[in-house]
Amino acid sequence: MDPVAFLAITTATLVAFVTFRYAVACWIHPFGTCRKCHGKRHLPNRIGRGTHECRRCQGTGLRLRWGRYAYNFARRLCTDGTR
């Protein structure tokens, strides 16, 4: 086997493995922590001492992962197209 073919097969296998692993992670844990509030649910006010709820996650501390968002979009597109 020549080195170029071996490198291509190895790269394709690695990409497939990483994609499969991310898909399983999105299936098991569809939510990740919010990147703005870091899962704390509240942000400090700019003026004063109080806090307010994070607008990105609506105070839950969780955000839908990109992979799960894409899966939900594809599933909705498929069900709407086959009605």
N, C-alpha and C positions, 0 to 999 in steps of 0.2 A: 504494500500500500504506500502510495507516495505521500509525502508530508502535507501537501496542500489538501488532499482529500481527507486525511486524518484530522487536520485542523478544522475543516469545514464540518465534519461529522461531530467532532467534539464541541464546537461552538453551537451547533444546532441542538445537540442533546442538552447542553447547559442552559440554553435559552428556554427550551421546552420544560426542563425541570423547574427553573425559577418561575415561569409562568404558571405551571401547575400548582406549585407551592403557594403562590400568591392567590390563585383562584380558591384553593382550599381554605386559606386564611380568611378571605372575604366571605366564604360560605359559613365558616364557623363563627367568626367574629366580625359581623358586618359593620360595626361601629368602632371608630378610633377616637382618641382624645382630641379635643378641639385645639387647634394650633394657636389660637389667639389667647385663650384664657388658660391653656395647658391643663384642662380638666378641672379647674377650680370653681367654675360656674359663675364667678363674679370678677369684675374688674374694678380697680380703684378709680374714683372720680378724678378729673383733672384739677378741679378746684374743690377744696374741702377735704374732709376725712372719710366721707361715705364711700359706698361701693354701689355698683349697678350690675344687672345681669348682662352677660355677654350676648351681643346681638347675633353673632354667627351661629351659636348653638342654642339660643333661646334659654339659656340658663341650665342646660342639661349637662354640659361638659363633654358631650359626645357629638361626633360628626360622622356622616356616612362616608365610608371609604370610596375612593375613585373606582375601584374594581366592582364594588357592589352597585354603585350608581350606574355604571355601564351595563352590568348584568340586568338591573331592573329596567333600564331603557330598552335593551334588546328584547327582553321578555314582553314588555308592554307593546312594543312595535310588532312583535310576532302575533300576539293575541288580537290586537286591533286589526291586523291585516288579514286574519283568517276568519273574521266574523262574517 
